[in-house]
Amino acid sequence: MVSTLTIHLHLPGCASLKEKRGRIKPLMARLHKEFNLSVAEMDLQDAHQQAVIGCALIGNDHAHLESAMHTVARWVEANWTDGDVIEQRVEVVM
């Protein structure tokens, strides 16, 4: 099974792609380190004030995967202060 978390972020006041990358790269590195999951920017790469981050975990227990991704989603809401979380979506597929 594969569990994914898609996070749509708003980065107010971000004036360039370089500034945007400087804000989301530390978030992606911290998610990878803290939760041992794969993380990548998946959409809106050319938008200055928005980003879509994708996280993925592989495992064999549906409940564990779903719970782990909801934990990550709550962590982002509570700890990421460089912008706003517009939307988060968790999916588990076989």
ROVEX-998612 format. One line per 4 residues: number of its first residue (from 1); their letters; for each residue x, y, z of N, C-alpha, C. Coordinates in Angstrom, 2 decimals, always signed. Atoms other than C-alpha are relative to their C-alpha. Layout:
NUM	a	X,Y,Z,X,Y,Z,X,Y,Z  ...
This chain:
1	mvst	+0.83,-1.18,+0.00,+0.00,+0.00,+0.00,+0.88,+1.25,+0.00  -0.69,-1.29,+0.05,+1.04,+3.57,-0.66,-0.93,+1.05,+0.59  +0.74,-1.10,-0.60,-0.09,+6.50,+1.45,+0.61,+1.30,-0.49  -0.49,-1.31,+0.45,+0.14,+10.03,+0.10,-0.70,+1.11,+0.76
5	ltih	+0.53,-1.23,-0.58,-0.35,+13.44,+1.61,+0.34,+1.12,-0.96  -0.20,-1.15,+0.87,-0.82,+16.41,-0.69,-0.33,+1.26,+0.81  +0.14,-1.22,-0.78,-0.34,+19.83,+0.92,+0.09,+1.20,-0.95  +0.02,-1.21,+0.82,-1.33,+23.04,-0.91,+0.33,+1.16,+0.92
9	lhlp	-0.49,-1.08,-0.85,+0.57,+25.99,+0.56,-0.14,+1.36,-0.67  +0.00,-1.39,+0.46,+0.18,+29.75,+0.24,+1.13,+0.71,+0.71  -1.16,-0.71,-0.53,+3.32,+31.85,+0.71,-0.19,+1.49,-0.25  +0.28,-1.41,+0.23,+2.16,+35.47,+1.13,+1.29,+0.83,-0.02
13	gcas	-1.14,-0.91,+0.08,+4.60,+38.18,+0.14,+1.22,-0.57,-0.70  -1.12,+0.63,+0.69,+6.84,+35.81,-1.80,+0.12,+0.64,-1.39  -0.14,-0.79,+1.23,+8.25,+37.85,-4.69,+0.78,-0.70,-1.11  -0.78,+0.69,+1.04,+10.43,+35.32,-6.53,-0.02,-1.50,+0.25
17	lkek	-0.09,+1.45,-0.14,+10.85,+31.63,-7.18,+1.14,-0.39,+0.94  -1.13,+0.27,-0.89,+14.19,+31.76,-5.35,-0.44,+0.13,+1.47  +0.51,-0.18,-1.36,+12.47,+33.11,-2.23,-0.95,-1.13,+0.38  +0.93,+1.10,-0.24,+9.74,+30.49,-2.55,+0.76,-1.27,+0.34
21	rgri	-0.80,+1.21,-0.26,+12.29,+27.66,-2.73,+0.69,+0.09,+1.36  -0.64,-0.19,-1.29,+14.06,+29.13,+0.28,-0.94,-0.22,+1.17  +0.99,+0.24,-1.05,+10.83,+28.85,+2.27,-0.45,-1.46,+0.07  +0.55,+1.35,-0.05,+9.66,+25.39,+1.23,+1.06,-1.10,+0.14
25	kplm	-1.05,+1.01,-0.14,+13.01,+23.56,+1.08,+0.24,-0.43,+1.44  -0.17,+0.43,-1.39,+13.50,+23.64,+4.87,-1.18,-0.85,+0.51  +1.17,+0.79,-0.39,+9.94,+22.32,+5.33,+0.13,-1.42,-0.54  -0.12,+1.32,+0.61,+10.55,+19.45,+2.92,+1.10,-0.81,+0.68
29	arlh	-1.10,+0.71,-0.67,+13.88,+18.56,+4.56,-0.41,-0.45,+1.40  +0.42,+0.35,-1.36,+12.35,+18.62,+8.03,-1.01,-1.14,-0.01  +0.97,+1.10,+0.10,+9.43,+16.39,+6.97,+0.71,-1.31,-0.28  -0.76,+1.21,+0.32,+11.86,+13.90,+5.46,+0.74,-0.52,+1.24
33	kefn	-0.79,+0.40,-1.16,+14.04,+13.89,+8.57,-0.87,-0.46,+1.17  +0.84,+0.31,-1.16,+11.28,+13.87,+11.21,-0.86,-1.25,-0.19  +0.99,+1.06,+0.22,+8.93,+11.36,+9.58,+0.49,-1.11,-0.93  -0.58,+1.02,+0.87,+11.22,+9.34,+7.26,-0.93,-0.34,-1.18
37	lsva	+0.84,+0.21,+1.17,+9.04,+9.82,+4.20,+0.57,+0.75,-1.19  -0.44,-0.68,+1.22,+9.57,+10.90,+0.63,-0.81,+1.29,-0.16  +0.65,-1.31,+0.13,+8.80,+14.57,-0.05,+0.49,+0.67,-1.28  -0.38,-0.72,+1.21,+8.75,+16.58,-3.28,-1.02,+1.11,-0.28
41	emdl	+0.91,-1.01,+0.50,+7.28,+19.76,-4.72,-0.61,-0.57,-1.27  +0.62,+0.69,+1.12,+4.72,+18.42,-7.17,-0.79,+0.88,-0.97  +0.80,-0.83,+0.91,+2.82,+21.34,-8.66,+0.22,+1.47,+0.33  -0.10,-1.46,-0.12,+2.73,+25.12,-9.11,+1.45,+0.46,+0.16
45	qdah	-1.42,-0.35,-0.11,+6.52,+25.24,-9.52,+0.30,+1.41,-0.50  -0.25,-1.33,+0.55,+6.26,+28.50,-11.47,-0.80,+1.11,+0.68  +0.78,-1.00,-0.74,+3.89,+30.27,-9.05,+0.82,+0.49,+1.19  -0.81,-0.57,-1.08,+5.61,+32.64,-6.62,-0.59,-0.21,+1.38
49	qqav	+0.62,-0.01,-1.32,+3.09,+32.48,-3.80,-0.78,-1.26,+0.33  +0.68,+1.26,-0.28,+1.78,+28.90,-3.99,+0.93,-1.16,-0.29  -0.77,+1.22,+0.24,+3.25,+25.42,-3.79,-0.88,-1.19,+0.38  +0.64,+1.25,-0.37,+1.98,+21.86,-3.69,+1.11,-0.99,+0.31
53	igca	-1.00,+0.96,-0.49,+4.08,+19.43,-1.64,-0.67,-1.36,+0.09  +0.49,+1.37,-0.12,+3.62,+15.67,-1.87,+0.89,-0.81,+0.90  -0.71,+0.90,-0.90,+4.61,+13.17,+0.81,-0.50,-1.41,-0.27  +0.40,+1.37,+0.25,+4.59,+9.38,+0.41,+0.65,-0.96,+0.99
57	lign	-0.47,+1.09,-0.85,+4.94,+6.31,+2.64,-0.49,-1.31,-0.60  +0.38,+1.33,+0.46,+4.87,+2.63,+1.71,-0.05,-0.92,+1.21  +0.11,+0.95,-1.10,+3.70,-0.09,+4.09,-1.09,-1.02,-0.27  +1.00,+1.05,+0.21,+1.35,-3.01,+4.61,-1.20,+0.13,+0.94
61	dhah	+1.09,-0.19,-0.95,-1.00,-1.65,+7.32,-0.74,+1.30,-0.33  +0.80,-1.16,+0.44,-3.73,+0.67,+6.01,-0.20,+1.00,+1.13  +0.28,-0.89,-1.12,-4.61,+2.09,+9.43,+1.24,+0.76,+0.44  -1.25,-0.65,-0.40,-0.98,+2.83,+10.31,+0.40,+1.08,-1.00
65	lesa	-0.37,-0.97,+1.03,-0.31,+4.57,+6.99,-0.89,+1.24,+0.06  +0.93,-1.13,-0.05,-3.42,+6.72,+7.25,+0.26,+0.84,+1.25  -0.29,-0.71,-1.24,-2.67,+7.61,+10.87,+1.30,+0.80,-0.09  -1.29,-0.68,+0.14,+0.95,+8.49,+10.05,-0.14,+1.26,-0.85
69	mhtv	+0.16,-1.17,+0.86,-0.09,+10.85,+7.26,-0.83,+1.09,+0.67  +0.77,-1.02,-0.73,-2.68,+12.58,+9.44,+0.88,+0.66,+1.07  -0.95,-0.57,-0.95,+0.07,+13.06,+12.04,+0.89,+1.02,-0.69  -0.83,-0.94,+0.77,+2.27,+14.69,+9.39,-0.80,+1.25,-0.33
73	arwv	+0.85,-1.15,+0.35,-0.62,+16.92,+8.28,-0.20,+0.92,+1.20  +0.16,-0.82,-1.21,-1.24,+18.09,+11.86,+1.30,+0.71,+0.36  -1.30,-0.60,-0.30,+2.49,+18.72,+12.33,+0.24,+1.22,-0.88  -0.19,-1.13,+0.92,+2.62,+20.95,+9.24,-0.88,+1.17,+0.44
77	eanw	+0.91,-1.07,-0.45,-0.43,+22.93,+10.43,+0.55,+0.71,+1.24  -0.44,-0.56,-1.27,+1.12,+23.44,+13.87,+1.38,+0.65,-0.05  -1.40,-0.41,-0.06,+4.79,+24.04,+12.99,+0.51,+0.83,-1.16  -0.51,-0.76,+1.14,+5.11,+25.66,+9.58,-0.54,+1.42,+0.05
81	tdgd	+0.41,-1.39,-0.22,+5.05,+29.42,+10.03,+0.32,+0.93,-1.18  -0.38,-0.84,+1.14,+6.31,+30.66,+6.63,-1.14,+0.28,-0.97  +1.13,-0.21,+0.88,+2.85,+30.67,+5.08,-1.24,-0.66,+0.57  +1.28,+0.59,-0.40,-0.65,+29.21,+5.18,-0.22,-1.32,-0.72
85	vieq	+0.39,+1.26,+0.62,-1.89,+25.70,+4.53,-1.42,+0.20,-0.54  +1.30,-0.19,+0.64,-4.75,+25.99,+2.03,-0.81,-1.29,+0.09  +0.72,+1.28,+0.04,-5.63,+22.30,+1.78,+0.99,-1.13,+0.24  -0.77,+1.22,-0.18,-4.35,+18.87,+2.81,-0.89,-1.17,-0.35
89	rvev	+0.79,+1.19,+0.38,-5.47,+15.53,+1.37,+0.83,-1.25,+0.20  -0.65,+1.28,-0.26,-4.54,+12.05,+2.60,-0.71,-1.08,-0.81  +0.54,+1.13,+0.76,-5.00,+8.99,+0.37,+0.84,-1.23,+0.28  -0.70,+1.27,-0.12,-4.11,+5.32,+0.87,-0.53,-0.90,-1.11
93	vm	+0.40,+0.86,+1.13,-4.12,+3.06,-2.20,+0.80,-1.30,+0.04  -0.68,+1.30,+0.09,-3.25,-0.58,-2.80,+0.70,-0.12,-1.32
